[in-house]
Amino acid sequence: MSYESINIAALAARLAAARKAANITQEAAATHLGISRPTFIAIEKGTRRAKPEEVVKLAELYGQPVSKLVREEAVPEPQRPHLRSVLDEAKNGEGALAEAIEKLTSFIDDYQYVEKLTGARLQPRFPPEAKIPPGPIDRFAEFCAQEERARLNLGEHQPVLRLRSVLEEAGLHVFCDGMESQLAGLYVFVPGFGYCILVNRKHPPERRRWTIAHEYGHFLAARDRPGVDYLHPKWQRKPEDERFADAFAAAFLMPEVGVTRRFLDAMNRTGDFKVADLFHMATYFGVSPQAMSLRLEGLLLIPRGSWDEVRESAVPIGDLKREAGVEGPVEQDSVEIYPERYKILVVSAFEGGLLSEGQLAALLRCSRVAARQIVEDCSRAPEDDEDGEERSVTLGRSLLGPRERSTA
């Protein structure tokens, strides 16, 4: 593709979007190029095509790869105005939230580009949107969680420790990157692409899992309304969709049957359910002790206010967990910034000669050395055995390990 064949409107839109994302004024950009501001405005309006050397200079100024600025497609639009409306309403609108929105937009832009490049557009089959009926939201959320667990073949009582992988396999796009600590996650549905979630990578595993499940609740009940979730929201009264998302996350991660079964097991063992049991159960389901306690309270298995007593104890929560022999759930899900499918598509495009090494590194958001290692890791065939030799296994072989042979 020659530079002259690039759609001038798409180029203009990408240059303008990149400048705004870098928080650089038109005057500063024009000065950087050594041209007048009216001439620069003409470039962003698409009435004057930027010269190749100008695009290179602007890419350096904006911190963007040239290959991204000259893509044929315009910057993805469906999610930007909606999330912008969220940004405008936020009290800290122009700070950390603006940066997070730009991150999510960039992730979506790159993913759509790679899908088109490889001809691998996904066509997921999402469940119909759930309309919250009048009446108790908790019971409706419980029903929706049971339906989704059945649809995704997750069983009635097992924990979902690889939650991100499960939802990505179902067609969602989950990104995980660092954000300001008060931001838990962003979510948006992009027509023709799918539902996208950005989760705060700085949060502990239990919090990230809760955020993913919570945002999935938003998708089920209000997928046309993008939004932002904070770690400590300051609502006067929690909105209906937030109450549904919270109740759905609790029921999805801690299914009633599984929680009740483990509670009764503990009661049958000792005739009691202790704080140590709470911490062990929280670890089993991959949630925080607070979330586990509130779930047990909601199911009327322990008295209301039980968590308040634990939280207000003179003994710190961390000390109680260590005393119970609980160190926290083992990380079983991916913490990469992009979905596994995205990485595979990028590597496939590179190996097919569709991307340069520089483009590969830019799309994988790492150095060229790290990008080459990712390609090698994705391309390595699994070995049959450490020494390369194939070993036969018979149905009569013991799985209990080697035993001393009898000499009798």
C-alpha positions as CSV (number, residue, x, y, z in Angstrom):
1,M,0.0,0.0,0.0
2,S,1.5,3.3,-1.1
3,Y,1.3,6.4,1.2
4,E,-0.7,8.3,-1.5
5,S,-3.4,5.6,-1.4
6,I,-4.1,6.1,2.3
7,N,-7.6,7.5,3.0
8,I,-6.9,11.1,3.8
9,A,-10.0,11.4,6.1
10,A,-8.8,8.3,8.1
11,L,-5.3,9.7,8.3
12,A,-6.6,13.1,9.5
13,A,-8.8,11.5,12.1
14,R,-6.0,9.3,13.5
15,L,-3.6,12.3,13.6
16,A,-6.1,14.4,15.5
17,A,-7.0,11.5,17.9
18,A,-3.3,10.8,18.6
19,R,-2.6,14.5,19.4
20,K,-5.5,14.7,21.8
21,A,-4.5,11.5,23.5
22,A,-1.0,12.9,24.0
23,N,-2.5,16.1,25.4
24,I,-0.7,18.3,22.9
25,T,-2.2,21.5,21.5
26,Q,-2.5,22.2,17.8
27,E,-0.2,25.2,18.2
28,A,2.6,23.0,19.8
29,A,2.2,20.4,17.1
30,A,2.4,23.0,14.3
31,T,5.5,24.5,15.9
32,H,7.1,21.0,16.0
33,L,6.5,20.7,12.3
34,G,7.6,24.2,11.5
35,I,4.3,25.1,9.8
36,S,1.5,27.6,10.7
37,R,-1.4,26.6,12.9
38,P,-4.0,27.1,10.0
39,T,-1.9,24.7,7.9
40,F,-1.9,22.2,10.7
41,I,-5.6,22.5,11.2
42,A,-6.1,21.8,7.5
43,I,-4.1,18.5,8.0
44,E,-6.4,17.5,10.9
45,K,-9.5,18.4,8.8
46,G,-8.3,16.4,5.9
47,T,-8.1,19.3,3.4
48,R,-4.3,19.0,3.2
49,R,-2.5,15.7,3.2
50,A,0.3,15.5,5.7
51,K,3.7,14.8,4.1
52,P,5.4,11.5,5.0
53,E,8.1,13.2,6.9
54,E,5.5,15.2,8.8
55,V,3.7,12.0,9.8
56,V,7.0,10.6,11.1
57,K,7.7,13.7,13.2
58,L,4.1,13.7,14.6
59,A,4.4,10.0,15.5
60,E,7.6,10.8,17.5
61,L,5.8,13.8,19.2
62,Y,2.7,11.8,20.0
63,G,4.5,8.6,21.1
64,Q,2.7,6.6,18.5
65,P,4.1,4.1,15.9
66,V,3.9,5.4,12.3
67,S,2.1,2.2,11.2
68,K,-0.8,3.0,13.6
69,L,-1.2,6.5,12.2
70,V,-1.4,5.4,8.6
71,R,-3.9,2.6,9.0
72,E,-6.7,2.6,6.4
73,E,-9.5,2.5,9.0
74,A,-10.5,5.6,11.0
75,V,-10.2,5.5,14.8
76,P,-13.0,3.3,16.2
77,E,-15.9,5.6,16.9
78,P,-18.8,3.6,18.5
79,Q,-17.4,3.5,22.1
80,R,-15.7,7.0,22.1
81,P,-18.7,9.3,22.4
82,H,-20.4,7.1,25.0
83,L,-17.3,6.8,27.2
84,R,-16.7,10.5,26.6
85,S,-20.1,11.2,28.1
86,V,-19.1,9.1,31.1
87,L,-15.8,11.1,31.3
88,D,-17.7,14.4,31.2
89,E,-19.8,13.4,34.1
90,A,-16.9,12.2,36.2
91,K,-15.6,14.5,38.9
92,N,-12.0,13.7,38.0
93,G,-12.8,13.6,34.3
94,E,-9.6,14.9,32.8
95,G,-7.1,12.9,34.9
96,A,-6.7,9.1,35.5
97,L,-10.1,8.3,33.9
98,A,-9.2,10.0,30.6
99,E,-5.9,8.0,30.5
100,A,-7.8,4.7,31.1
101,I,-10.3,5.5,28.4
102,E,-7.5,6.2,25.9
103,K,-5.9,2.8,26.9
104,L,-9.2,0.9,26.3
105,T,-9.7,2.7,23.0
106,S,-6.2,1.9,21.8
107,F,-6.6,-1.8,22.8
108,I,-9.9,-2.0,20.8
109,D,-8.3,-0.2,17.8
110,D,-5.4,-2.6,17.7
111,Y,-7.5,-5.7,18.1
112,Q,-9.9,-4.7,15.3
113,Y,-6.9,-3.9,13.1
114,V,-5.3,-7.3,13.7
115,E,-8.6,-9.1,13.1
116,K,-9.0,-7.4,9.8
117,L,-5.4,-8.0,8.9
118,T,-5.7,-11.8,9.5
119,G,-9.3,-12.2,8.3
120,A,-10.2,-13.7,11.7
121,R,-13.2,-11.7,12.7
122,L,-14.9,-13.4,15.7
123,Q,-18.7,-14.1,15.5
124,P,-19.6,-14.9,19.2
125,R,-23.1,-15.9,20.2
126,F,-24.0,-13.8,23.1
127,P,-27.1,-14.5,25.3
128,P,-30.0,-12.0,24.9
129,E,-29.9,-9.0,27.1
130,A,-31.5,-9.5,30.5
131,K,-34.3,-7.0,31.2
132,I,-34.4,-6.4,35.0
133,P,-38.0,-7.0,36.0
134,P,-39.9,-5.4,38.9
135,G,-39.3,-7.1,42.2
136,P,-36.2,-8.3,44.1
137,I,-33.1,-7.8,42.1
138,D,-31.1,-10.3,44.1
139,R,-33.3,-13.2,43.0
140,F,-33.2,-12.2,39.4
141,A,-29.4,-11.9,39.5
142,E,-29.2,-15.3,41.1
143,F,-31.3,-16.8,38.3
144,C,-29.2,-15.1,35.6
145,A,-26.0,-16.4,37.3
146,Q,-27.3,-19.9,37.3
147,E,-28.3,-19.6,33.6
148,E,-24.9,-18.3,32.6
149,R,-23.1,-21.0,34.5
150,A,-25.2,-23.6,32.8
151,R,-24.7,-22.0,29.4
152,L,-20.9,-21.9,29.9
153,N,-20.8,-25.4,31.3
154,L,-19.4,-24.3,34.6
155,G,-21.5,-26.6,36.8
156,E,-23.6,-25.8,39.8
157,H,-21.1,-25.6,42.6
158,Q,-17.5,-25.4,41.4
159,P,-15.4,-22.2,41.6
160,V,-14.4,-20.5,38.4
161,L,-10.8,-19.8,38.9
162,R,-9.9,-19.1,35.3
163,L,-12.7,-16.6,34.9
164,R,-11.0,-14.4,32.4
165,S,-10.2,-17.3,30.1
166,V,-13.7,-18.6,30.3
167,L,-15.3,-15.3,29.3
168,E,-12.7,-14.7,26.6
169,E,-13.5,-18.1,25.1
170,A,-17.2,-17.1,25.2
171,G,-16.4,-14.0,23.0
172,L,-15.6,-11.2,25.5
173,H,-12.4,-9.1,25.2
174,V,-10.8,-8.6,28.6
175,F,-7.8,-6.3,28.8
176,C,-5.7,-5.9,32.0
177,D,-3.5,-2.9,32.5
178,G,-2.4,-0.5,35.3
179,M,-4.8,2.3,36.2
180,E,-5.1,4.8,39.0
181,S,-5.9,2.7,42.1
182,Q,-9.5,3.9,42.6
183,L,-10.5,2.8,39.1
184,A,-11.6,-0.9,39.1
185,G,-12.7,-1.3,35.5
186,L,-14.2,0.1,32.3
187,Y,-16.7,-1.6,30.1
188,V,-18.2,-0.9,26.7
189,F,-20.0,-2.9,23.9
190,V,-18.7,-2.1,20.4
191,P,-21.1,-3.1,17.6
192,G,-19.5,-5.5,15.2
193,F,-16.7,-6.3,17.5
194,G,-18.0,-7.3,21.0
195,Y,-18.0,-6.5,24.7
196,C,-14.7,-5.1,26.0
197,I,-13.5,-4.8,29.6
198,L,-10.5,-3.1,31.0
199,V,-9.5,-4.3,34.5
200,N,-7.0,-2.7,36.8
201,R,-3.9,-4.9,36.8
202,K,-2.7,-3.3,40.1
203,H,-5.5,-4.8,42.1
204,P,-5.1,-8.2,43.8
205,P,-6.4,-11.3,42.0
206,E,-9.6,-11.5,44.1
207,R,-10.5,-7.9,43.2
208,R,-9.8,-8.4,39.5
209,R,-12.0,-11.5,39.4
210,W,-14.8,-9.6,41.1
211,T,-14.4,-6.7,38.6
212,I,-14.6,-9.0,35.6
213,A,-17.7,-10.8,36.9
214,H,-19.3,-7.4,37.9
215,E,-18.6,-6.0,34.4
216,Y,-20.1,-9.1,32.9
217,G,-23.2,-8.4,34.9
218,H,-23.4,-5.0,33.2
219,F,-23.0,-6.7,29.8
220,L,-26.0,-9.0,30.5
221,A,-28.3,-6.3,31.8
222,A,-27.2,-3.1,30.2
223,R,-24.8,-3.7,27.4
224,D,-25.7,-0.5,25.5
225,R,-24.6,1.7,28.4
226,P,-20.8,1.9,28.8
227,G,-19.5,2.9,32.1
228,V,-16.8,3.0,34.8
229,D,-16.5,1.2,38.1
230,Y,-14.6,2.7,41.1
231,L,-13.1,0.8,44.0
232,H,-15.1,3.0,46.4
233,P,-18.0,4.6,44.6
234,K,-19.8,7.5,46.4
235,W,-23.4,7.0,45.4
236,Q,-26.2,8.3,47.6
237,R,-28.2,5.3,46.4
238,K,-26.7,2.5,44.3
239,P,-28.3,2.5,40.8
240,E,-30.4,-0.5,39.8
241,D,-27.8,-1.8,37.2
242,E,-25.1,-1.6,39.9
243,R,-27.1,-3.6,42.3
244,F,-27.8,-6.2,39.7
245,A,-24.1,-6.4,38.7
246,D,-23.0,-6.8,42.3
247,A,-25.6,-9.5,43.0
248,F,-24.7,-11.3,39.7
249,A,-21.0,-11.3,40.5
250,A,-21.6,-12.8,43.9
251,A,-23.9,-15.5,42.6
252,F,-21.7,-16.3,39.6
253,L,-18.4,-16.6,41.6
254,M,-20.0,-18.1,44.7
255,P,-22.9,-20.3,43.5
256,E,-25.5,-21.0,46.1
257,V,-25.3,-24.8,45.9
258,G,-21.5,-24.8,46.2
259,V,-21.4,-22.3,49.1
260,T,-24.1,-24.1,51.0
261,R,-22.4,-27.5,50.5
262,R,-19.1,-26.3,51.8
263,F,-20.8,-24.5,54.7
264,L,-22.6,-27.7,55.7
265,D,-19.4,-29.7,55.4
266,A,-17.7,-27.4,57.8
267,M,-20.6,-27.6,60.2
268,N,-20.6,-31.5,60.0
269,R,-16.9,-31.6,60.8
270,T,-16.9,-29.4,63.9
271,G,-20.5,-28.4,64.6
272,D,-19.5,-24.8,64.0
273,F,-18.5,-22.3,61.3
274,K,-15.5,-20.3,62.4
275,V,-13.5,-17.3,61.0
276,A,-10.9,-19.7,59.8
277,D,-13.5,-21.6,57.8
278,L,-14.5,-18.2,56.2
279,F,-11.0,-17.5,55.1
280,H,-10.5,-21.0,53.7
281,M,-13.8,-20.8,51.8
282,A,-12.9,-17.4,50.4
283,T,-9.7,-18.9,49.1
284,Y,-11.5,-21.8,47.6
285,F,-13.9,-19.6,45.5
286,G,-11.1,-17.1,44.7
287,V,-12.8,-14.1,46.4
288,S,-12.0,-11.7,49.3
289,P,-13.1,-12.7,52.8
290,Q,-15.4,-9.7,52.8
291,A,-17.2,-10.9,49.6
292,M,-17.4,-14.4,51.0
293,S,-18.9,-13.2,54.3
294,L,-21.5,-11.0,52.7
295,R,-22.5,-13.9,50.4
296,L,-23.0,-16.2,53.4
297,E,-24.9,-13.5,55.1
298,G,-27.1,-13.0,52.0
299,L,-27.9,-16.7,52.0
300,L,-28.8,-16.5,55.7
301,L,-26.1,-19.1,56.6
302,I,-24.4,-16.7,59.1
303,P,-25.9,-13.7,60.9
304,R,-26.1,-10.3,59.3
305,G,-23.2,-8.1,60.4
306,S,-20.7,-11.0,60.8
307,W,-18.2,-9.3,58.6
308,D,-18.4,-6.1,60.5
309,E,-17.3,-8.0,63.6
310,V,-14.4,-9.5,61.8
311,R,-13.4,-6.2,60.2
312,E,-13.6,-4.2,63.5
313,S,-11.5,-6.8,65.4
314,A,-8.3,-5.7,67.1
315,V,-6.5,-8.4,65.2
316,P,-5.7,-7.3,61.6
317,I,-7.3,-9.2,58.8
318,G,-3.9,-10.2,57.4
319,D,-2.8,-11.7,60.8
320,L,-6.1,-13.6,61.0
321,K,-5.5,-15.1,57.5
322,R,-2.0,-16.1,58.3
323,E,-3.1,-17.7,61.6
324,A,-5.7,-19.7,59.6
325,G,-2.9,-20.9,57.3
326,V,-4.4,-18.9,54.3
327,E,-1.9,-17.0,52.1
328,G,-4.4,-16.0,49.4
329,P,-5.6,-17.7,46.2
330,V,-3.1,-18.9,43.7
331,E,-3.1,-16.9,40.5
332,Q,-4.7,-19.2,37.9
333,D,-5.7,-16.8,35.3
334,S,-3.7,-14.8,32.8
335,V,-2.5,-11.3,33.8
336,E,-1.3,-10.4,30.4
337,I,-2.5,-7.0,29.2
338,Y,-4.3,-8.4,26.2
339,P,-6.4,-11.5,25.5
340,E,-4.6,-14.7,24.5
341,R,-6.4,-14.8,21.2
342,Y,-5.1,-11.3,20.4
343,K,-1.5,-12.4,21.0
344,I,-2.0,-15.4,18.8
345,L,-3.4,-13.3,16.0
346,V,-0.5,-10.8,16.2
347,V,2.1,-13.6,16.1
348,S,0.3,-15.3,13.2
349,A,0.2,-12.0,11.3
350,F,4.0,-11.5,11.9
351,E,4.8,-15.1,10.8
352,G,2.7,-14.6,7.7
353,G,4.7,-11.6,6.7
354,L,1.9,-9.1,7.4
355,L,3.7,-7.2,10.1
356,S,7.3,-5.9,10.5
357,E,9.2,-6.6,13.7
358,G,8.6,-3.0,14.8
359,Q,4.8,-3.4,14.3
360,L,4.9,-6.7,16.1
361,A,6.5,-5.0,19.2
362,A,4.1,-2.1,19.0
363,L,1.1,-4.3,19.0
364,L,2.4,-6.5,21.8
365,R,3.4,-3.4,23.7
366,C,6.9,-4.5,24.5
367,S,10.5,-4.3,23.2
368,R,11.6,-6.1,20.0
369,V,13.6,-8.6,22.1
370,A,10.6,-9.4,24.2
371,A,8.4,-9.6,21.1
372,R,10.7,-12.1,19.5
373,Q,10.6,-14.2,22.6
374,I,6.8,-14.2,22.5
375,V,6.8,-15.4,18.9
376,E,9.2,-18.2,19.9
377,D,7.1,-19.2,22.8
378,C,3.9,-19.3,20.7
379,S,5.6,-21.2,17.9
380,R,7.3,-23.8,20.1
381,A,5.8,-27.3,19.7
382,P,5.2,-29.1,22.9
383,E,7.7,-31.9,23.5
384,D,6.6,-35.4,24.2
385,D,9.1,-35.7,27.1
386,E,12.0,-33.8,28.6
387,D,14.6,-36.0,26.9
388,G,12.7,-36.0,23.6
389,E,11.8,-39.7,23.9
390,E,8.3,-41.0,23.5
391,R,7.1,-43.2,26.3
392,S,4.2,-45.7,26.2
393,V,1.6,-45.8,28.9
394,T,-0.5,-48.9,29.4
395,L,-3.9,-49.1,31.1
396,G,-2.4,-51.3,33.8
397,R,0.3,-48.7,34.8
398,S,0.0,-47.5,38.4
399,L,-0.6,-43.8,38.9
400,L,0.5,-44.0,42.5
401,G,4.1,-43.6,41.6
402,P,7.0,-46.1,41.5
403,R,7.1,-48.9,44.0
404,E,9.8,-51.1,45.2
405,R,9.8,-54.4,43.3
406,S,9.3,-57.5,45.3
407,T,12.4,-59.7,45.5
408,A,10.4,-62.7,46.7
